Amino acid sequence: MTKLNNLDSEIQILDEKRQMRNLVNAIKFADSFSLLFVRCNQRPRQKEIIEELVKQLDDYKIKIIFLEHQIEHLLDELQTRLGDEKYDAVFVYGLESSFPKANEAAESKFVVTLNHSRNSFKKVLNCPLVLFLPEYALSAIYHGATDFYSIRSGVYLFSAKAVETEQLISKYSSQEFTELEGLLFEERQNRIKTIENLLNEYQSLPNSQCDFEKENKLKLKLAALYSISNNYAVAATIYQQIIEATRKSKSYILLGEGLNCLASVYAEQNKYKEAINLYKEAIEVAEKTIGRNHINYAICLDNLASVYTSQRKYNKSTKLILEALDIFEKTIGTNNPEYATILNNLATLYKLQGRYKEALNLFEESLNIVKETLGKNHINYASCLNNLAVLYMEQEKYQLALNIYKEAYRIWVKILGRNHYQAKKIYGYIETCQIKLKNKAKLPVPYKN
């Protein structure tokens, strides 16, 4: 991302009280259109500044416009919002929603249209237009819409509250994968946008205030959300960036996480060769950093085992799963959703080998653990139900399977939406069960003496 070093050099850095006083005076003394930029990286802080401006300009007719959603043309949006009303000043915030990621912002359509329409703003507005922007967005305008930026009357800097950004990063980067999986569809989309904006805010802070590891931990959560949303291409790109960065910085624990996560994305796409190579490297890294008696090491073993199961390499898979279960039992115990996932994988392995009774016991044990730890409305609970239903299907117990599939489908739709591939897949299983039951009902009753 390009910093505003050149831009900042033209402005004397003043304390915020003087910045506020100068901004108020610029609005008061403007007798026609003027373009004012307020650089502030955090939306809550932008709102505080706007409230203070309104307080100091209490005799002025001010229009405040919040752009909650992405727009392509600021001038058109202003014309729609303002109509024929006349104002003494117009404040606009939320513009960051219309910028893509920081390193692509200068070439975005939104920035290009600002340049093209620069001379038309004064025809629409006869008062100051104050745009509140985070640094990466102002940088994009400075570099990508130079003609629009050149008509400015002033730029006012309000420092980022790094501590607030740090708190938010800590909050979102500390969430477990199972928590992210439990988000409803709309919640997940909002979380993606929140984290992307937070990353842009964080990257706009001075390097001295940034923490490489915290930033990459947050990126891991963002990629996980994309992966859960079935957007594997975006997830893979983010994981690859993390891997490249952590290799250079020799942050081996984060490297191991990135390798493991990217391997999981490939496994979901049946790219088994790529997944196996990455899982093996992740296991090597985990062994050197956290050791063989850590649950994250066990999770890496189980992930690799799942790929071997898909390839019907049952001996390799069994050995890895049993080792992973043993690590959990010796370290944090069995009442854990990750332990339940490993049990589920072992149950699947037994099912494929025709060991139905053992598989049933493990599926039920796993289901109970997930119910106790995550609840009955979590995506992991739906996955356990789905696996149990598959077992009943293979045993031609269609009514049992149908009942379980319906419950799993309800959860999948609630969390991921009807258009998610897994929801559609389960709906197909429901139809299959119904057809099987219908055909079974038509069979003649066996003759008995």
PATI-353463 format. One record per residue (C-alpha): residue number from 1; x, y, z. Coordinates in steps of 0.5 Angstrom, whole numbers, plus 500, padded with zeros to 3 digits. Layout:
N
[pt NUM [X Y Z]]
...
// end
This chain:
449
[pt 1 [500 500 500]]
[pt 2 [503 507 498]]
[pt 3 [503 511 504]]
[pt 4 [501 519 504]]
[pt 5 [508 521 506]]
[pt 6 [509 526 500]]
[pt 7 [502 528 502]]
[pt 8 [503 529 509]]
[pt 9 [509 533 508]]
[pt 10 [505 539 505]]
[pt 11 [501 540 511]]
[pt 12 [504 542 518]]
[pt 13 [502 537 523]]
[pt 14 [498 541 528]]
[pt 15 [494 538 535]]
[pt 16 [487 536 534]]
[pt 17 [484 542 537]]
[pt 18 [488 547 532]]
[pt 19 [486 542 526]]
[pt 20 [478 542 528]]
[pt 21 [479 550 529]]
[pt 22 [482 551 522]]
[pt 23 [476 546 519]]
[pt 24 [471 550 522]]
[pt 25 [473 556 520]]
[pt 26 [474 553 513]]
[pt 27 [467 552 513]]
[pt 28 [465 558 516]]
[pt 29 [468 563 511]]
[pt 30 [467 559 505]]
[pt 31 [462 563 500]]
[pt 32 [461 557 495]]
[pt 33 [463 550 493]]
[pt 34 [470 548 497]]
[pt 35 [472 541 497]]
[pt 36 [475 539 504]]
[pt 37 [478 532 506]]
[pt 38 [478 530 513]]
[pt 39 [483 524 514]]
[pt 40 [481 519 520]]
[pt 41 [482 512 520]]
[pt 42 [476 510 524]]
[pt 43 [469 511 523]]
[pt 44 [467 512 530]]
[pt 45 [472 517 531]]
[pt 46 [469 520 524]]
[pt 47 [462 520 528]]
[pt 48 [466 524 534]]
[pt 49 [469 529 529]]
[pt 50 [462 530 525]]
[pt 51 [458 531 532]]
[pt 52 [463 536 534]]
[pt 53 [463 540 528]]
[pt 54 [455 540 528]]
[pt 55 [456 543 535]]
[pt 56 [460 548 533]]
[pt 57 [456 550 527]]
[pt 58 [450 550 530]]
[pt 59 [447 556 526]]
[pt 60 [449 552 520]]
[pt 61 [444 548 516]]
[pt 62 [448 541 515]]
[pt 63 [447 535 511]]
[pt 64 [450 529 513]]
[pt 65 [450 523 509]]
[pt 66 [453 516 511]]
[pt 67 [454 511 505]]
[pt 68 [453 505 508]]
[pt 69 [453 501 501]]
[pt 70 [458 501 495]]
[pt 71 [457 506 490]]
[pt 72 [460 508 483]]
[pt 73 [459 515 482]]
[pt 74 [459 520 488]]
[pt 75 [456 526 484]]
[pt 76 [450 522 482]]
[pt 77 [449 520 489]]
[pt 78 [450 527 492]]
[pt 79 [445 529 487]]
[pt 80 [440 524 489]]
[pt 81 [441 525 496]]
[pt 82 [441 533 496]]
[pt 83 [435 534 491]]
[pt 84 [433 541 491]]
[pt 85 [435 543 498]]
[pt 86 [440 548 499]]
[pt 87 [445 547 505]]
[pt 88 [451 551 508]]
[pt 89 [455 544 508]]
[pt 90 [455 537 506]]
[pt 91 [459 532 510]]
[pt 92 [460 525 507]]
[pt 93 [462 519 511]]
[pt 94 [462 511 510]]
[pt 95 [466 512 503]]
[pt 96 [471 507 504]]
[pt 97 [465 502 503]]
[pt 98 [466 504 495]]
[pt 99 [474 502 495]]
[pt 100 [476 496 494]]
[pt 101 [482 493 498]]
[pt 102 [488 498 500]]
[pt 103 [493 496 494]]
[pt 104 [488 496 489]]
[pt 105 [484 502 491]]
[pt 106 [487 507 486]]
[pt 107 [485 504 480]]
[pt 108 [478 503 482]]
[pt 109 [472 505 478]]
[pt 110 [470 509 484]]
[pt 111 [476 513 484]]
[pt 112 [476 514 476]]
[pt 113 [469 517 476]]
[pt 114 [472 522 481]]
[pt 115 [477 525 476]]
[pt 116 [472 525 471]]
[pt 117 [467 529 474]]
[pt 118 [471 533 478]]
[pt 119 [469 540 475]]
[pt 120 [461 538 476]]
[pt 121 [461 538 483]]
[pt 122 [461 546 484]]
[pt 123 [455 546 479]]
[pt 124 [451 541 484]]
[pt 125 [454 544 490]]
[pt 126 [454 551 492]]
[pt 127 [457 550 499]]
[pt 128 [463 546 502]]
[pt 129 [463 538 501]]
[pt 130 [467 535 507]]
[pt 131 [469 528 505]]
[pt 132 [471 523 511]]
[pt 133 [476 518 509]]
[pt 134 [481 513 512]]
[pt 135 [488 514 510]]
[pt 136 [488 508 505]]
[pt 137 [482 512 501]]
[pt 138 [485 519 501]]
[pt 139 [492 516 498]]
[pt 140 [488 512 493]]
[pt 141 [485 519 491]]
[pt 142 [491 523 491]]
[pt 143 [495 518 487]]
[pt 144 [489 515 482]]
[pt 145 [484 522 482]]
[pt 146 [490 527 482]]
[pt 147 [485 532 478]]
[pt 148 [480 531 483]]
[pt 149 [485 532 489]]
[pt 150 [488 538 486]]
[pt 151 [481 542 487]]
[pt 152 [481 541 494]]
[pt 153 [481 547 499]]
[pt 154 [484 543 505]]
[pt 155 [486 537 508]]
[pt 156 [485 536 516]]
[pt 157 [489 530 519]]
[pt 158 [486 527 526]]
[pt 159 [490 522 528]]
[pt 160 [488 514 529]]
[pt 161 [487 511 535]]
[pt 162 [491 506 535]]
[pt 163 [489 503 541]]
[pt 164 [482 502 539]]
[pt 165 [484 498 532]]
[pt 166 [489 494 536]]
[pt 167 [483 492 541]]
[pt 168 [479 490 535]]
[pt 169 [484 486 532]]
[pt 170 [485 482 538]]
[pt 171 [478 481 539]]
[pt 172 [477 478 531]]
[pt 173 [483 475 531]]
[pt 174 [482 471 537]]
[pt 175 [476 468 535]]
[pt 176 [476 460 534]]
[pt 177 [474 457 527]]
[pt 178 [468 454 530]]
[pt 179 [466 460 532]]
[pt 180 [466 463 525]]
[pt 181 [463 457 523]]
[pt 182 [457 458 527]]
[pt 183 [456 465 524]]
[pt 184 [449 466 520]]
[pt 185 [450 467 513]]
[pt 186 [449 475 514]]
[pt 187 [453 475 520]]
[pt 188 [459 472 516]]
[pt 189 [458 477 510]]
[pt 190 [458 483 515]]
[pt 191 [464 480 519]]
[pt 192 [468 479 512]]
[pt 193 [467 487 511]]
[pt 194 [468 489 518]]
[pt 195 [475 485 518]]
[pt 196 [477 488 511]]
[pt 197 [476 495 513]]
[pt 198 [480 493 520]]
[pt 199 [485 491 516]]
[pt 200 [485 497 511]]
[pt 201 [485 501 517]]
[pt 202 [491 498 521]]
[pt 203 [495 498 514]]
[pt 204 [494 506 514]]
[pt 205 [497 506 521]]
[pt 206 [505 508 522]]
[pt 207 [509 502 521]]
[pt 208 [512 503 528]]
[pt 209 [504 502 531]]
[pt 210 [503 496 527]]
[pt 211 [504 488 529]]
[pt 212 [506 483 523]]
[pt 213 [503 477 527]]
[pt 214 [497 481 529]]
[pt 215 [496 483 522]]
[pt 216 [497 476 519]]
[pt 217 [492 473 525]]
[pt 218 [487 477 522]]
[pt 219 [488 475 515]]
[pt 220 [488 468 517]]
[pt 221 [481 469 520]]
[pt 222 [479 473 514]]
[pt 223 [481 467 509]]
[pt 224 [477 462 514]]
[pt 225 [471 466 513]]
[pt 226 [472 466 505]]
[pt 227 [473 458 506]]
[pt 228 [467 457 510]]
[pt 229 [463 461 505]]
[pt 230 [465 456 499]]
[pt 231 [470 462 496]]
[pt 232 [476 458 496]]
[pt 233 [479 462 490]]
[pt 234 [480 468 495]]
[pt 235 [481 464 501]]
[pt 236 [487 461 498]]
[pt 237 [490 467 495]]
[pt 238 [490 470 502]]
[pt 239 [493 464 505]]
[pt 240 [498 464 500]]
[pt 241 [500 471 502]]
[pt 242 [501 469 509]]
[pt 243 [505 463 507]]
[pt 244 [510 468 503]]
[pt 245 [510 473 508]]
[pt 246 [511 468 514]]
[pt 247 [517 465 510]]
[pt 248 [520 471 510]]
[pt 249 [519 473 517]]
[pt 250 [521 466 519]]
[pt 251 [514 466 524]]
[pt 252 [514 459 524]]
[pt 253 [508 458 528]]
[pt 254 [504 463 523]]
[pt 255 [507 459 517]]
[pt 256 [504 452 520]]
[pt 257 [497 455 521]]
[pt 258 [497 458 514]]
[pt 259 [500 451 511]]
[pt 260 [495 447 514]]
[pt 261 [489 452 512]]
[pt 262 [491 452 505]]
[pt 263 [492 445 505]]
[pt 264 [485 444 507]]
[pt 265 [482 449 502]]
[pt 266 [485 444 497]]
[pt 267 [483 438 500]]
[pt 268 [476 441 500]]
[pt 269 [477 442 492]]
[pt 270 [479 434 492]]
[pt 271 [486 437 490]]
[pt 272 [489 431 494]]
[pt 273 [497 432 492]]
[pt 274 [497 439 493]]
[pt 275 [494 438 500]]
[pt 276 [498 432 502]]
[pt 277 [505 436 501]]
[pt 278 [502 442 505]]
[pt 279 [500 438 511]]
[pt 280 [506 434 511]]
[pt 281 [510 441 511]]
[pt 282 [505 444 516]]
[pt 283 [506 437 521]]
[pt 284 [514 438 520]]
[pt 285 [513 446 522]]
[pt 286 [508 444 528]]
[pt 287 [513 439 531]]
[pt 288 [519 444 531]]
[pt 289 [515 449 534]]
[pt 290 [509 447 538]]
[pt 291 [512 440 539]]
[pt 292 [508 433 538]]
[pt 293 [504 433 544]]
[pt 294 [500 440 542]]
[pt 295 [493 439 540]]
[pt 296 [494 443 534]]
[pt 297 [499 438 532]]
[pt 298 [494 433 533]]
[pt 299 [489 437 528]]
[pt 300 [494 437 523]]
[pt 301 [495 429 523]]
[pt 302 [488 429 523]]
[pt 303 [487 433 517]]
[pt 304 [492 429 513]]
[pt 305 [489 423 515]]
[pt 306 [482 425 512]]
[pt 307 [486 426 505]]
[pt 308 [488 419 506]]
[pt 309 [481 416 508]]
[pt 310 [479 420 501]]
[pt 311 [484 416 497]]
[pt 312 [482 410 501]]
[pt 313 [489 409 504]]
[pt 314 [486 406 510]]
[pt 315 [492 404 514]]
[pt 316 [495 411 514]]
[pt 317 [489 414 516]]
[pt 318 [488 410 522]]
[pt 319 [495 411 525]]
[pt 320 [494 418 524]]
[pt 321 [487 419 527]]
[pt 322 [489 414 533]]
[pt 323 [495 418 534]]
[pt 324 [491 425 534]]
[pt 325 [486 422 539]]
[pt 326 [491 420 544]]
[pt 327 [494 427 544]]
[pt 328 [487 430 546]]
[pt 329 [486 425 551]]
[pt 330 [493 426 554]]
[pt 331 [493 434 554]]
[pt 332 [486 437 554]]
[pt 333 [481 431 554]]
[pt 334 [475 429 550]]
[pt 335 [470 434 551]]
[pt 336 [472 438 546]]
[pt 337 [469 440 539]]
[pt 338 [476 438 535]]
[pt 339 [476 432 539]]
[pt 340 [469 430 536]]
[pt 341 [471 432 529]]
[pt 342 [477 427 530]]
[pt 343 [472 422 532]]
[pt 344 [467 423 526]]
[pt 345 [473 422 522]]
[pt 346 [475 415 525]]
[pt 347 [467 414 524]]
[pt 348 [467 415 517]]
[pt 349 [473 411 516]]
[pt 350 [470 405 520]]
[pt 351 [464 406 515]]
[pt 352 [468 406 509]]
[pt 353 [471 399 512]]
[pt 354 [464 396 513]]
[pt 355 [465 397 521]]
[pt 356 [458 400 522]]
[pt 357 [457 398 529]]
[pt 358 [463 401 531]]
[pt 359 [462 407 526]]
[pt 360 [455 408 529]]
[pt 361 [458 409 536]]
[pt 362 [463 414 534]]
[pt 363 [458 418 530]]
[pt 364 [453 418 536]]
[pt 365 [459 420 541]]
[pt 366 [461 425 537]]
[pt 367 [454 428 536]]
[pt 368 [453 428 543]]
[pt 369 [460 432 544]]
[pt 370 [458 437 539]]
[pt 371 [451 438 542]]
[pt 372 [454 440 549]]
[pt 373 [460 444 547]]
[pt 374 [457 448 541]]
[pt 375 [450 447 541]]
[pt 376 [445 444 536]]
[pt 377 [445 450 532]]
[pt 378 [452 450 530]]
[pt 379 [454 448 523]]
[pt 380 [459 442 526]]
[pt 381 [452 439 529]]
[pt 382 [449 439 522]]
[pt 383 [456 436 519]]
[pt 384 [455 430 525]]
[pt 385 [448 429 523]]
[pt 386 [449 429 516]]
[pt 387 [455 423 517]]
[pt 388 [450 419 521]]
[pt 389 [445 420 516]]
[pt 390 [449 417 511]]
[pt 391 [451 411 515]]
[pt 392 [443 410 516]]
[pt 393 [443 411 508]]
[pt 394 [448 405 507]]
[pt 395 [444 401 511]]
[pt 396 [438 402 508]]
[pt 397 [434 405 514]]
[pt 398 [431 411 510]]
[pt 399 [426 413 515]]
[pt 400 [432 415 520]]
[pt 401 [436 418 515]]
[pt 402 [431 422 512]]
[pt 403 [429 425 519]]
[pt 404 [436 426 521]]
[pt 405 [437 430 514]]
[pt 406 [432 434 515]]
[pt 407 [435 437 521]]
[pt 408 [441 438 518]]
[pt 409 [438 441 512]]
[pt 410 [435 446 517]]
[pt 411 [441 448 520]]
[pt 412 [445 449 514]]
[pt 413 [440 453 511]]
[pt 414 [440 458 517]]
[pt 415 [447 458 517]]
[pt 416 [450 458 510]]
[pt 417 [444 460 506]]
[pt 418 [440 455 501]]
[pt 419 [445 456 495]]
[pt 420 [451 454 499]]
[pt 421 [453 447 495]]
[pt 422 [452 443 502]]
[pt 423 [445 445 503]]
[pt 424 [443 443 496]]
[pt 425 [447 437 497]]
[pt 426 [443 435 503]]
[pt 427 [437 437 500]]
[pt 428 [438 432 494]]
[pt 429 [439 427 500]]
[pt 430 [432 428 502]]
[pt 431 [429 427 496]]
[pt 432 [433 421 495]]
[pt 433 [430 418 502]]
[pt 434 [423 420 500]]
[pt 435 [424 416 493]]
[pt 436 [427 410 496]]
[pt 437 [421 410 502]]
[pt 438 [416 411 496]]
[pt 439 [419 405 492]]
[pt 440 [419 401 498]]
[pt 441 [412 402 500]]
[pt 442 [410 399 493]]
[pt 443 [414 393 494]]
[pt 444 [409 387 495]]
[pt 445 [408 384 502]]
[pt 446 [412 377 502]]
[pt 447 [408 371 502]]
[pt 448 [407 367 508]]
[pt 449 [404 360 509]]
// end
